[in-house]
Amino acid sequence: MNEIMGEIETEEDNKKMKHLAASIVFPLSKVTQQNNAEGVSVKMSKHKLKSSHKQRMRPLTSPEEKECLATWVGVNGLKAWVLWDSGSTMTGITPAFAKIAKVPVNTLEDPHILQLGTIGSRSTIKYRADVNIEIADLKTTTYIDIANFDCYDMIIGTLFLRKNKVVLDFIKNVVIINRKKSPAVKVTAKDLDPRICCYRMTDKKRE
């Protein structure tokens, strides 16, 4: 499945697809290689900026200041490492998690283009599924797309957030669903990707 998911569509194919804005992206290097091979150019806006003629470093920030709201969510009976993203218009899981959770997927009749906020970065969504989600007191079945995410098993976007009246509290670092609070998980430097441990435990149980 990963090889199929990694295909990049040509410009002619893209004209047949609908665009879906989101904060997730397929690796730009593969898109660039495909475009160069086919002679397809990516349009980039050019702006002339006024220079102050000074150099400076980016402000230093603590890990806590940059911390995203991420929690463990039950998806088809397994724990998924989830990013709650109000900047994404889609909700989806990775092919890797779909394989582990044995999620049956369908082929989309109308593939969508997954667009990052930066120009030229995009991926194609070809597969979808319906999964059971459990968090706090919420148990529901929802539509999800299959896409290549980095660092997370699942990303929950605005459609799910609005439909289920989710509140993202960055002051107390909690996700509130139907007035029930789910504390965000703090990821330490020693364990930047908590999915690894979860995957290993899941594989051992199924062996």
Secondary structure, 3 states (H helix, E strand, C coil): CHHHHCCCCCHHHHCCCEEEECCCCCCHHHHHHHHHHHCCCCCCCCCCCCCCCCCCCCCCCCCCCCCCCEEEEEECCEEEEEEECCCCCCCEECHHHHHHCCCCCEEEEEEEEEECCCCCCEEEEEEEEEEEEEECCEEEEEEEEECCCCCCCEEECHHHHHHCCEEEECCCCEEEECCEEEECCCCCHHHCCCHHHHHHHHHHHHC
